[in-house]
Amino acid sequence: ERWTMEGPTHHFALGIGHIAHKIERLARTLNVEYVLVTPETKPAL
């Protein structure tokens, strides 16, 4: 549910494994939005 609330389209990145920190660093460098969705992530209200 959290995943679909972020509204992903065909313009998203999916990281498999323990590389979230690398994707986050790249997003900050490129000044683009980065959202980490995990089973523990609470939905935004």
PyMOL commands that set and color helices and strands:
alter all, ss='L'
color gray80, all
select helices_A, chain A and resi 2-5+20-30
alter helices_A, ss='H'
color red, helices_A
deselect
rebuild
show_as cartoon
